[in-house]
Amino acid sequence: MPMNQHSDQHGNVTPDELRRFAREEHRDLRDEARAERHEEHEQARAARERQHEARVDTSKIVDLDAKLQDQEAHADGGDADEPHRARLLEAEETQEAAHIIELRDQLPKASKDPETIGLFGAHRRSFADQYHLTRRSKLKRLHQIGKIAMQFDALKGLTPVKMRLMFEALGPTFVKVGQILSMRSEILPQSFCDELSKLRADADPMPYSIVLETLESEYRRPLGEVFRTIDPTPLGSASLAQVHRATLLNGEDVAVKVQRPGVRVTMAEDVSIMRSLARGATKIMHNAQVVDFQGVVEELWDTFDEETNFLNEARNLSAFKRFCDGFAYMDCPTPYIDLCTEHVLVMEYIDGIPISHTRELIDDGYSLKEIGTKLVDNYASQILDAGFFHADPHPGNIEIRGGQIVLLDLGMTGRLNASTRAALKQMLFAVAKQDSAQLADALLRFAGTEADHTDYPSLLADLDGIIEEFGTVNLEDLDLAQFLTSLTQMARRHGIEIPSSITTVGRALVTLEGLLDKFIPDVNMIEIISEHIEHSKTKTQTIKDEAEQLAIESHAALHGALKSMSEANVALHMLTRGELRTNFELVGSEEPLQQLSDMVNRLTMALIVVGLFIGSSIVYYAGMKPIIFGIPLVGFLGYVVAFVLSCWIVIDIYLKGRERRHRKHK
C-alpha cells in the first residue's frame, strides 16, 4: 500500500487504472475474437456444404462407373439394346462432365490457399495479407501502445521497475521483448536487464466460455466426443495461453493448453510496427549503430512464430521424451499428438511438487542437493551432448513427481549443432586453463570468422582482461551472468556476431543459476558442468577422438604444405621476371594514419585561408572596382570564403576531438 501511495503522489498510474485499462482491452479483444469466430463458423459451414456437394458428385460418378461396367458386361453377352444404352450413358457422361467443369470453375473463388503456382512461378501472400493486417489496424494498435506508454510517463523517462510494468501492460509481445532484452546488455544498462529478467507472462484468466468456444472451433465437433470433463478453473493463465485440467473419454487426466484468440494477430501487428521502426532507425543511424535492430526484430518474430504454433511444442515434447528415456530421474509430459492443433495442446497432466516448494520436498524425503545436482548434470547433457535443451528453466516449469524431475512447458527450446557444442566445450576449458589464445580460437569458431579478418592482438588483449577477471576466481564465486555479458560485449566490439543459439544457452544457464541460488544454494552449477565435461568421455573415447582430430589436422597440414610449395614456385617465377609485388598492412596503424591525413588536410586548408586573407587585403588596398560595403567585390568574396573555411576548420577540430574522447571513454 505505501508503494501505491508513493506512486500516486508522483502522478504515476494507479493499480485501479491499470486494472480498468486491462478490462477495456480484454473486452475489445473478446469482441474481436467473437467476430473472428463467427466468420470462421460461416466459413466452416460453407466448407461443409461444398464437401456435401462433392460427396454427391462423387456418388454420381460412382453410379456412372457402375453403369459403364454393366454396359461392358452386356456387350460381352451381345445385348440387343446396346445402341440405346450407349446413347443414354453418353448423354449422362456429357452431363456429369459439364457439372465437373462447372465445379472446377468455381474452385479458385472458394480457395484460400496462400500459395499458387503459375506460369512465372510461385506466388506467396505477404506478411500483412497472411495475418489480415491493415493500416487501420496497425494505427489502432499503435494508438493503444502510445496510450499505455503515456500512462507510464515514458517520455519523461523510465525506471527499471516502470519499464517492466509497462511491458506487462502492453501484452505478450512486449513481455517476450523484455525477456529477450534482459539478455542484451549491449542495448540496455545492466540494472534494466536484471529487472526485465523478472518478467513472467502471467495474466488475468480467460473466460471459460471463450475456452470452450476455442476448443469447439479447433476440433469442429462437440467437445463431448473428445473430453469427458473439463475443469472450469484454470491451472495457470498467461498472456499467450491458458491451461485447464481435463479428463479424456478413456479416463486419463490431461492438461489442455488453449491459446488466447487473436493473440497471434496482435503479435503480428506489433512485429510489423517494430519492423517499420527498425528500418527507420537503421536509415537514420547508418553505420554508427552498434545493434542490428532489424535482426533483433526478426529474431523476435521467429520466437513468436515458434511459440504460438503449439504443434511445435508437441514435437518438442515428443523429442524430449525420447531424450529422457536414457535417464531414470528425468521426465516430461507425454503429448497426445492426435488431439493437438496449432492453437490447442493436449498433454499428460503432471501432479507433482513444484521445485520452489522446498519444505514440502524435504518433508516427502527428497534431498535438495541431489535434485539440484541431477538437474544441472542433465542440463549439461542436454546442451553439450544432445544439443537439444529446455530454454526456460524457471521454477514454475520444474516439478518433482515419483522420484523424477519433470520439465514442463517446452515451448521455448534451443538447439546446438556439433561444431557449436565443441566450441562451447573449448571455451569452458580455456577459461579453466586461463588460455586466452584457445578462448579466442573458440570464439572465432562460434562466429565462423577467420582470424585474418580480426584485429587478433587486440582480441587477445581483451580476452586476457576477461581471463584475469573471471578465470582466477573459484568456481563457486564465478558470476556466470556477468561473464557471459562481458564476453558478448567484447565479441561485438571486435565485429564477432555471437550466434543466437549461444545467447539462448546463456539465458537458460543464468535462469537455472538463479533458481539454484534461491532454492538450492548448496549446489554449484559451474563445478558440476565442468565435472560433466571431464567425465563425459572414457579414456578410450578420448584417445579415439584425439587420433581422429590428429588425422584431420595432418591431412589439412599436408595439403597446406603442398599448396605452399606450389605458391612458392609461382612467387619465384614472378621474382625472376621482375613481376613480384608485395602488399602488407600494419595492424593498428589505421588510426595514426587517419590522424596524419586529417592534420595534412587542415594544414592545407589553413594555408588556403591565409592566402585568401592576404590576397583580399592586397585587393582592398588596390581599390579595384566594383566596390561593395566599401570593399572591392573580389576582396569581399575572398574574405567571405576565408571566413567560412576558418569556421569549418574549427568545427571539424572540435567534432573530431569530441569523437575521439567518446571512443576513449567507451
N, C-alpha and C positions, 0 to 999 in steps of 0.2 A: 504493500500500500504506500509506504513513503516514496518508493521509486516512482509510482504513478503520479503522486502529487508533485514530485520534483519535475517530472516531465511536463505536467500541465503548466507549471509556472513559467516555463520557457517557451510556451506556445507550441509544443510538440503534439503530435496526435495522441489521443487517449485510447485506452483499450476499447471503450464503448464505441468510439468512432470506427475503429478498426473492425470490430465485430459487425457494425451496421454496414460498413462498406463490403465486408465479406459476404453478408447475407444478400446484398443487392447484386453483387457479381454472381453469386451462386444462383439467384433467381433468373438472371439473364442467361446463364449457361444452361439452366434447366429448360427454359423456354426454347432456346436454340436446339437443344438436344431433342425436345419433344417434336419440333418441326422436322428435324432430320429423320427421326424415327418414323413419322407419318409418311414422309417421302419414301423412305425405304420400304415401308409396308405396301405402298402403292406400287412401287417397282417390283416387289416380290409377287404381288397379286397378278400384275401384268405378265411376269415371267411364268407363273403357274399356268395362266391362260394359254400362253404360247406353247408351253410344254404339252398341255392337253391337246391343243390343235395338232402338234407334231405327232403325238401318240395316235390320234385319229387318222392322220395322214399315213402313218406307218402301217396301221391295221389295214387301211385300204390297199396299200401296196402289197401287203402280205396276201390279202384275198386275191388280188390280181395275179400274183405269182402262182397261187394255188390253181386259179382258173387256167393259166398257161400250161401248168403241169398236166391238168386234166385234158387240155386240148392235145398235148403231145401224146398222152396215153390213148385217146380216141383215134388220133391219126395213125398210130401203130395198128389199131384194130380195124381201120378202114371205115370210120363212121360216115354215114351218108349226109349228115347235117354239118359237115366240116366247113363248107364255104360260108354258111350263115353265122356259125360260131366265130370264125376268124374275123368276119366283118365286125361282129359285136365286140370282140376283145380289142380289135384295132381301135375302135371308137372310144372304148373305156381307157385304153392306154394313152390315147391322144389327150383325153380329158385330164387324166392324172398328171401327164407331163406338163400340161398348161398350168395346173394348180401348183405343181412344184416350182415352176418358173416364177409364178406369182409370189410364192413364199420366199424364193431367193432374192427377188427384187425388194422385198420388204425387210430383209435381214440387215443391211447396212444401217437402216434408220433406227432399228431397235438395238443394235450392237453398241456396247460401251467399252469395247476393247481399246486400251490406251495405246496399242502399238499395231500398226498395219504395215504391210509390205506391198510396194507398188513397183512401178517401172524404174523409179530412181532410188530405190532402197527403202529402208525402214523410216517410219515417222513416229517419234515419241512425243507424248504430251509434255508440256513444260511443267516446271515445279508448281507454278500458280494454278495451272489447269488441273493438275493431279489432286490438289487439296482445295480446289474451288476458292482460291484467294482472289480477291478483287481489291482495287484501290480503295473502295469504300470500307471494306472490312479491315484493311490494314490501317487506314486512318482512324477507324473506331478503336482498334487495339492500341494504336499509338496514343490516342487521347486517354485511354484508361491508364497506360503506363505513366504518362505525364501527370495525371491526376494523383496517382499514388505517390509519385516522386515529390510532388509539391506538398503533399501531406507530411512527408518526412523532411521537408525543407532541404531537399537535395542540392538546390542552387547555392545555399549558404554553406554547404559542406556537410559531410557525413562522418560520424564516428564509426568505429568498427561495429559496435552494437547496433546503431541505427541502420547501417548497411545490411546487416544480417536480417533485421526485422523487415526492412523494405523488400529484400529479396523473397522472404517468406510470403509477404503480402502480394507480390507480383505474380506468384503462381509457380507451377512446376518447372517451367523453362528457366526461370531465374534462380530457382533453388539448385538446379543442375549447374547453371553457370557459376553460382557461388561455390559449389563443391569442386568444380574444376579450377576456379581461380584460387582456391585455398592451397593448391599445389604449384601455383605460378607466381613465385615471389619476385620474378623479374617484372611483373606487371603491377603488383600491389605491395605495399610495405608488409613486413612480417607480422605486425600486430593485426592487420586486417585479415591476413591468411589464417592466423590462429583462430580468430573469431568466426570466420566463414567455415572453418572445419567443423564447427558445431551444428551446421545446418542439417536438419533432418526434414524429410518431406511429409511430416505429419499434417493432417488437415481434418476439417470437420467431416463427420460421417456423411456418406451419400444416402439419400432416402432409399428405404428398402424397395419401394415401388419402382424406382429407376433401375435398381439392381435386377429385379425380375424382368422388367421390360427389355433390358440389355441382353439378358440370357435368352429370352424368347426370340429376340431379333437375331441372335447369333445362331441358335440351334434350329430356328424355323420349325419348331414343333412344340407341343405342350411340355412344360417342364416336368410334369408327372411321368413322362416317358423316359426321363433322364435321372432325376433325383427323387428319392423317397421323401426327404425333408431337407429344408434349408433354414439354418438358424438366422432369424432376423437381425440379431445383434452381431455386428462385425467383430472379427478378431483383431483387425487393425485397419486404419484408414489413412491413406497417403494422398498426396496431390495427384498422383498418377493413377492409382487403382485402390481397390478395397477388397479385403479378404473376408470370406464367410465360411463357417463350418457347415458341411452338408453330409448327407448320407445317400449313397448310391442305392439302386434297386436291389443289389445283392447284399446290402447291409454294411458295406465298407465305408469307414469315415474318411472324408476327403476335405481338403481346403480348396475353395473356389476363389480365384483371384479375378476380379472383374474390373476392366479398365473404365475410367470415367468417360462418359460420352463427350465428344468434342475436344478432348484434351490434345489429341494429335493435331487437329486443325489449329488449335491455339498455339501449340509449339511451332507449327509450320509458319504461322503468321509472325511470331516473334523472331524466328530464324531469318525470315525474309526481310524483316526490318533491320536486323543485325547485319545482314549481308550488305544492304544499302549503306548503312553507317560505316561498315568496314571498308567498302570501296571508296567512300568519300574520304575516310581517314588516310587510306593509302595514297590517294591522289594528292592530298594536302601535304603529307609528311615526306613522301617520296622515299629517298634512300636514307633519310635521317631516322626512320623508325627502327626500334630495336626488336619489336614484337611483330610477328606475321599475323595481323588481325584477321585477315581472310582465312588463313589456315586454322586459327583458333575457332572461328565460327563453323567452318566445315567439320572440324573435329567434334564440335558440339552437336551438330546435326547428325553425324554418324552415330554418336552415343544415343541421341534421341531415337533415331530410326531403329536401332537395335533393341532398345528397352521397351518401346511401345509396340513391338511385334512379339506377342507372348509365345509364338511358335519358336522363336529363337531361344527363349528361356527354357521351353520344354526340351529342346535339343540339348541345351547346356546341362540340364538335369540328367538326361539320359547318358551323356558323355561322362559327367562327373560320377554318376552311379557306377559306371564301369571302372573308373579310376579307384573308387572306394572299395571295390571287390578285393584289392590287394592289401587292404588294411582292416583288421578286425575291429579297430576302435574308431573308424570313421564311417560316416554315412550321410546321405542326403535324401530328401523326399523323392518318392517314385512318381513320375508323371504318368497321367493317363492320356496318352497321345491321341487316342481316337476321340476324346472329349475336348481337346484343346483347339482353340481357334486363334486368330490374330489378336482378339480382344479378350479372350477368356482362357485362363489356365487352371486346369484341374490336376491336383497332385495329392499325394498321401498326406493325411493330417498327422502332424507330429505333436504328441502330448509329452513334452519334456520340461526340464527345468532350465530357464534362461541362465546363461553363464554369469550374468550380473547378480543373480541371487546366491551369493557365496555362502550365506548362513544355511540356506536350505540344502545346498550341495554338501556341506560339511555334515549336517545332520543326517543325510542319507548315506554317509560313509565314503564320500568321494574325497580324493586328495587333490587340492587345488594345484599343487606343484606338478603332479603327474598330468593333470588336464592341460596345464599351460605348456609343459614340455612336449607332450604328444602333439598338441595343436601347432606349435611352432615348427617341430620337426616335419610334420605333414605338410605345412606350408612351404618349407624348403623343398620337399619332394615335388609339390605342385609346380613351383616356379623353376627349379633348377633341373629336375629330372623329366617331368611330364610336359612342361611348357604350357600348361593349362591351369589357371588358378582363379579362385574366388577373389574378385577385385574390391569387395566392400565388406570386410570382416568386422563390422561394428557389433557391439554387444547384442543388439536386437536380432542379429542374424545367426546366432550360435546358441544351440540348446544341447543339454545332456540328457540322453534317454537310454536306459538299459545298458549303461557302461559304454555308450558310444557318443562321440562328439558329432552332432548333426549340424551341418551348414545349410542355412536357408537362403532363399532369395538369390538365385543365380542369374538375375537379370543383367548384372554387371560382372563380366569375366574378362580375363586377359589371356593372351596367347604369345608365346615366345618361340621363335624358331631355334634350331640347334646352334647356329652361329652366335645368336644373341645370348643364349644361355652360356656358351663357352666364354664369351667376352665378359659376362657378368661375374662368372667364377674367377676369371683372371683379375678383374678389378678387386674383388674381395681379398684374394691372395696378395695382390700388390700393396693394398693398404696395410695388411698384416705384416708384410715384409718391409714396408716403408721404401718401396721401389718405385720411384717416380717414372722411370723410363717404361717399366712394364705397365703402369697405370695409364700412361699416355698412349701406348700401343693399344690397350684395351678400349680406351675412349675413342680412338680413331676407328677401331673395328666396329664400334657401335654405330658411328655415323657413316661408315663406308667411305671415309675420306682418306686420300693418300697423304702421307706425311710431307710430301714435296709441296703440297698446296697450303701448308700451315707454317706459321712462324714457330718452328719447333723449339728453338731455345727459349723463347718467351713462354711457350706452353709448358715446358719442363720447369721453368722458374715458378710459374703459378701453381703447378702441381706440387712442387717442393713445399710451398706455403701450406697447401691443404694437408699434405702428409705430416708436416710438422705440427699442425694444429690438431688433427684427428688421429693420426697413426701412432702417436706416442702415448695416448691415454689407454687406460684399461678398458676392456670390452664392456664392463658394467657401467662405465662412465661415458661411453660413446653416445653422443646425441645424433641419432640416425637422421632425423628430420633436418637438422642444421647441416649435417654432412652432405646429404643429397642436394639441399638447396645451394650450398657453396659450390658443389661440383657442377650443377646445372648452369648456374650463373657464369662460372668460369668458362665452361664449354661454349656458351653462346657468345661470350666476348671474343672468342677465337674463331667464330663462324662455324662451330661444330653443332649441328642440329641433333639433339638427343631424340631418338625415336619415341613416339607417343606410348609405345608398349612399356618402355623403361619408366616413363612418368607414371604409368598405371601401377607398375611394380612398386615404385617409391611411395605412392599414395596408399597402397594396400598395406605395405610394411609399417608405415607411420601410423595408420589406423590400428593395426594389430598391436604395435608397441604401446599406443595409448590405452588400449584395452587391458594389456598386461599390467601397465603401471598402476591402473586404477583398481583392478580387481584381483590380480595375481602378481603382486610386486616381487615375489621371491624368484621369479623366472627371468633369466637374461636371454633375450631373443638373439642378439648378435652372437653370443657364445654358442648357442645351440645350432645356429645356422652354420657357423664355422666348423663345429664338430661334425655336422651332417656332411659337409663337403669333404672333410678329411676321411670319413669312414664310409662314404658312398661307394667307393671302389675297392675291390680287393687288390692285393699286390699283383696278382696275375693280370687283372684287367688294366692296372696302371702301366705295367710293363708293355702290355699289348698296345695300349694307346700311345705310349711313348715311341714304340717301334714304328707304328703307323705314321705318327707325326714326323719322325726322323726320315722315313722313306719319302713322304711328301716333300719335305724341305730339301732332301738330297736331290730329288727329281727336279725341283724348281731351280736349285743351285746349279745343277749340271746344264740345264737348258740356258740359264743365265750366263754361265761361263762361255758356252758355245756362241751365244749371241754377242757377248762382249768381244770375243775374238774376231767375229765377222765385222763388227762395227770398227774395231781397231784396224783391221785390214783396209776398210774404206777410208778411215781417217789418214792412214799412212799414204795411201794412194793420192788423196787430195793434197797432203802436205808436200809430196814430191812435185806436184803440178802447180803449187802455189795458190791453191784454191781454198785452203783451210781457214775458216774464220771461227772466232771464239766469242760466245756470249756468256756473260756472267752477271750475277746480281749479288749485291752486298746486303745481307739481311739486316734490317733495322736502319738502312740508310735513306729510306723514303722521306721521313720527316725532316732530317737535316737538309737534304737536297731541296725539298719544298720550301723550307725557310730561306735557303740561299736564293732560290728563284724569286721569292717574294721580295727579298732585300734588293736584288738587282732591278726588279720592276719598279719598286718605289724610288730607287736612286735615279732611274731613267726618267720617271715622271717628274721628280724634283728638278732635274736639270732642264726639262722642258718648261716647267713653271718659271724657273729663274730666267730662262731665255725669253719667255713671253713678257715677263715684267720688265726686263732691261730693254727689249725691243720696243715695247709700248711706251716706255719713258722717253726713248730717243725720238719716237714719232711725235710725242706730246710736245717736246721742246722744239721740234722742227716746225710745228704749227701747220701741218698739212690739212687740206680741206677735203671733204666737208667736215664740219665740227658739230658734235652733239654733247650737251652738258658741259661745254667749254673744253672738250677733249676731242682731238681728231677721231673720226669714226674708226679708223684702223686701230688706233691705240686703245680706244674704248673696248672694241671687241677682244683685243689681246688681254686687257685687264680682266674682262668677264671670264674668258676661258681659263686664265691662270687662277682666278679665284675658285672656279668650280673644281678644277683639278686639285687645288690645295685642299679643299673640303673633302674631296673623295679620298685623298691620301690619309688625312686624319681619321676619317670614319673607318677606312679599311684597317688601319693600325689598331684602332680601338676594338673593332669586332674580332679580328684575328687574335688579339691578346685575350679577350674575354673567352673565346672558344678554347684557347689553349689552357687557360686556368680551369675551365669547366672540365676538360678531359683529365687534367691532373687530379682534380678533386674526386672524380669518379674512379 
